Amino acid sequence: MIQSEKSELRKERNRQTLLKAKIASSWAPKNSGALPERDFSIKPLRLGPLEIGTPMLLSPMAGVTNWPFRVLCQRFGGGGMYVAEMITSRALIAGNEKAFQLLSFSPEEKIHSLQLYGVNPKAVYMAARIVLDRVKVDHIGLNFGCPVPKITRRGGGSALPWKYDLFAKVIGAAKKALDGASVALTAKIRTGIDEDHKTYLEAGRIAQEEGADGVILHARTCAQYYGGHSHWAAIGELKRELSIPVIGNGDIFSGRDAVDMMRETGCDAVAIGRGSQGRPWLFSDISAAFRGEDQVTVPPLGEVVSCIKEHFSMMLEFMDGDQERAARAMRSHFGWYLRGYPIGGEARSAIMQSDSQEELFSLLDGLDPALEPDEDAVTSTRGRSGFQKKVHLPYGWLDSHSLTENEEDTLFGLDVLDASY
Ligand SMILES: Cc1cc2nc3c(=O)[nH]c(=O)nc-3n(C[C@H](O)[C@H](O)[C@H](O)COP(=O)(O)O)c2cc1C
């Protein structure tokens, strides 16, 4: 088929879909055929007491997965699990207002899922209890995957699983806090610190022993940051090692990628981060792929604009009506939504700088709703990329898998009410 015919076919397909499309409960699926026959089945994901109908997760992303975005993803994807961004234990213990704001859910959300970060088992215990007291929650994930130097330098995030004893204690503390509550507990890990210091198999075993209901593996080391492609084979290895569910994470940018990861690794579910940025409809494509359909949603600009408006309106509610904060929080979303659409630099920059709903909506209304994007720019890799050159760790961290007294003093001696991390 020649290029122009292909392009026409795609446009027609999109028109058919988007004629019926509404930013409501679902967009009509646009099928471009069937995926190849599968020799495996897609089943609901069971995490302890929790059943997730469609085995897909929105991966927690700081500054991104607050409830307005989660609601949009759920509208498109239906029965997956949409996880809130990380909340630090210290911030909750300190009564930090912003942390409590992150604990909020929309009445529309079917599953209440959030993520806690902490290094000190006692603080994680206290934070989990605070969560139980404040909100109805179905799932708590623990973050052991963060590669940010500010975090790893303090033994947290992806540095923590190296200390097997501390890792076990943090999970054990969360498990104890959830005792008697019907809440699923998971641990999110990376493959290790770097190529010479892998931890995922041992960390997976420990998480299972300590009572985690599942493990989410972002198949990169901390040193890899977001660079290159994630090492899916590690997900398969971990799956073979554990009896609790393993959720694969890394580089899913289409429904086909999701199915490929399930097939190649045997994982029980997939978690999607960057691929959903500016594309909440990716969850509709993934649901379709799980039904065997090859759906790639590439909406014309008018549909994207409706989505941005909906997102902004919910963000405004999330920000208690503060227009400027809502606009600021939406800025990176604007960039992601509009990527690949030839709207011109001037319009793009005006949208980015808008600081009220009125201004934003009037700018959006000035755009041509029929504008089609460059398909590759819309569907290809997006979001953070690049390698971290050096992993920042506490002094002597890699010398032993056990936490020394000195290290314990340094890490836990810090003020528990210091909410800055
Ligand atoms: C902007 C951004 C923020 C993130 N914040 C978190 C977070 O709060 N907690 C977490 O466990 N992972 C966080 N991640 C990592 C993602 O959840 C995910 O593991 C990673 O992006 C790999 O998946 P992907 O290839 O689908 O993006 C973040 C990633 C990005 C890009």
The ligand as a Gaussian input file, in Angstrom:
#p B3LYP/6-31G(d) Opt

LIG

0 1
 C        7.693000      12.154000      35.974000
 C        7.868000      10.831000      36.645000
 C        7.578000      10.696000      37.984000
 C        7.708000       9.453000      38.613000
 N        7.359000       9.336000      39.930000
 C        7.375000       8.106000      40.516000
 C        6.881000       7.923000      41.840000
 O        6.395000       8.856000      42.507000
 N        6.954000       6.660000      42.358000
 C        7.463000       5.601000      41.650000
 O        7.513000       4.472000      42.164000
 N        7.907000       5.756000      40.387000
 C        7.858000       6.962000      39.805000
 N        8.240000       7.099000      38.501000
 C        8.630000       5.899000      37.732000
 C        7.438000       5.301000      36.985000
 O        6.432000       4.893000      37.878000
 C        7.865000       4.083000      36.151000
 O        8.367000       3.101000      37.014000
 C        8.940000       4.433000      35.130000
 O        8.647000       5.639000      34.458000
 C        9.113000       3.293000      34.114000
 O        7.916000       3.026000      33.461000
 P        7.602000       3.618000      31.985000
 O        8.697000       3.131000      31.078000
 O        6.256000       3.042000      31.633000
 O        7.618000       5.096000      32.109000
 C        8.148000       8.330000      37.876000
 C        8.456000       8.483000      36.530000
 C        8.310000       9.699000      35.904000
 C        8.622000       9.811000      34.444000

